[in-house]
Amino acid sequence: MKNILRILSVGAFAVAFAGCADFEEINQNPQATDASKVEPYYALNKSIMQAQQNPDTGERLFVINWASLARQDGEDGYGTAVGQYNDDHTVNCYNYMCNAIKYVVDAIDLCDIHLADENIGEHDSQFLPNVKAFARIWKVYVMTEFVDSFGPMPIEGFKGMNPEFNSVKDVYYYFYDELRDAVSQINVNVQPTDAEMKCDPSYSYDASKWKAYGISLWMRLAMRLSEADPAKAQSEFEAAVAAGDGILTADQIFGVQEKSGWDDLSGVMSRTWDWQTLSSTVANLMMNLGTPSLDALKDPGNVLYSAPDATRYEPYVKDSDTYLGKRFADFYSGATDNPTKQFFFDGLPSTLDPRAFVYFTLPGDYSNRIETGYATFPGAVNAYQITGMFAQNESTGEVSMIPETETDATFSWNGLPAGWTQDDYLDLNGLVNGQMQEIPNPDYDPSDPESEPTMETTLSGYGGTYPQLAEKYRNNTQIRVFFGPWETYFLLAEAALYGWNVGISAQEAYEAGIKASLDYTGMGALYADYIASTSYNRVGTSVSWNHTDEPTPVTMTYVDGMTGEEGEWTYNYPNPANILYEGKALNDHLTKIITQKFIANTPWLPLENLCDHSRLGLPFWDIPASSRLLPYMPEYTLTSYEGAQKPGYFAQRMVYPSSLRNADPAGYEAAVQLLGGDDSRVTPLWWAIGGH
């Protein structure tokens, strides 16, 4: 009962109300005083809804930070991938995380208050212990958002006082103890009432599903220590497996339905002004991987088009086994180890991971989409697919397109280079920046002699020349996924690969993870062909489990983008000796597992994709491209790409907000000391490469 004063001080808990949706109103009522009259699951519901992230937080945390740090987003405009940050955004993210944790702490404390009541009813005496266990599991999850984003954090915090910060290691050890006990406390035979079911937007308080989630979350967090503390990682992972099955089927997905509007349930990627353009990293991972593109464009799962017609794409298909694209050496920086640097693939790759068509909308492919028939991101419908590179007349300053460089980007597959968004090389690149165009002037007044009927404007090339995040993830209609069955299988595959006792072979789990992902995206009909594929993606990884031959240089054709002349190019895959991954291979089993996990977790789980790369250096990420030094990456030089990759070339965490430094200077200093490095984006966390 020691926390009751805090509980009563933060919320108005004694107001009659209709249901869990009214928790926020009660929480703001200063006259509420009786915590025993508030159901604990109202607070848990509020925490789960809070974690959906309203559009303000979703843009700042999920899109600008997580998705950009994880290389899922190729253009954020804030320099996230090269170490820049916006303190206002960070304050917003920090406050959101603290609130989500505070609400679930309230739920746990309320359970204790109710269970201590001598007059508690029979149903509550059985149901509320489950609610407390669910809340403890959820508390671990929302705390992982904090610790994996920032680093050291309080274990006993969020109770109205300045708490003591704990190391990342101590926080993780706390997670294991919580999950072990919480999972063991769940009684799967207890059934919620209809009213109670409505207050859980994820599982409707299905105890068996909550238990599966707790076990899978336990596996995820155990695997996080595979490099920093392998003995602990193995013991905790095996303990999780021994506790029961995790999330293994689609109906067990931990997810929450999005809705239109501007509240906590609005779509986390729904802001129409966020470009969310394909990155060069993801483009390389998915290109030439798996199955023929036209097979996916036949839309076997009826998830893409209202009237599938793969024949309309046929004129644009180019052989991605033998053709690299157009090379524009003067318009893209070469200071990167991206093997496709300076190339633009001007067509539809003959082979492309089928999920690419689900996740992204290709340039010009705005008609007949099953959602609404067009994409809502800015300029996409009006932007031209045909553009080129530009030159500026030194005398007049006039900018005009170089005729030989004209390129049709319709249905093409390219990612924006990771690097400095204001790079000198991109200034006159029409494929990136668009071109000056004459469009009707909406303010034209024929009676005004000074009024112009048309005006010049720059329509961004992103919408017309680069794939964008598909509309289905933007229009508030999806179930936001926090944990899917594919991730459980890929975790089991990795554990089995290490020889841990998990009751399934690495290959079986790996292929089950791929099947779960393809089924989820509607591409399950391609599964058999997909897992048999031995074609290498652009960074040297194939799908087939038994195909582990390392790639070798290959002679391919290309077109000089400045002259139109065709030529041959020796394509070199990344140098295994220089990659961050300590296994120094491009096509071994672990690389396959993490590559498939990354693709399957896109776009819903960028924080997990970021953590895997920080932990293992997998899958392959290219060093940022730039024509100038990067001030937030001290180790970066313009020749970094010529040598071995370092953790300092990859932004991997968020900087603590100024609000923490100002409100709790001692706590901030303790947190940074526990971090073990500067409070910057490139300082690795304890469990990451270079952090232990």
Secondary structure, DSSP 8 states (H G I E B T S, - for coil): -TTHHHHHHH-------SSGGGHHHHHT-TT---GGGS-HHHHHHHHHHHHT--HHHIIIIIIIIIIHHTT--S--SS-GGGT---HHHHHHHHHHHHHHHHHHHHHHHHHHHHHT-TT--HHHHHHHHHHHHHHHHHHHHHHHHHHHHT--EESS--SSS---EE-HHHHHHHHHHHHHHHHHH--TT----HHHHTT-TTTTT-HHHHHHHHHHHHHHHHHTTTTTSHHHHHHHHHHHHHT---S-SGGG-EEEE--SSSSTTS-TT--TT---B-BHHHHHHHEEEEEEHHHHHT-TTS-SBSS--GGGGGGGEE-TTTEEEEE-TTTS---S--TTTTEE--SEESEE-THHHHHEE-TT--SSBSSSSS--STTTTTS-SEE-BEEE-TTT--EEE-GGG-EE-TT----B-SB-TT-GGGTTBHHHH-EEEEEE-TT--TT-TT--SEEEEEE-HHHHHS-EE-GGGTTT-SEEEEE-HHHHHHHHHHHHHTT---SS-HHHHHHHHHHHHHHHHT-GGGHHHHHT-----TTS--S-TT-------EEEEEEETTT--EEEEEE----GGGSSSTT--SSSHHHHHHHHHHHHHTTT-HHHHHHHHHHH--S-----B-SS--TT-TT--TTGGGS---GGGS--S----HHHHHH-HHHHHHHHHHHTS-SSTTS--TTSTT--
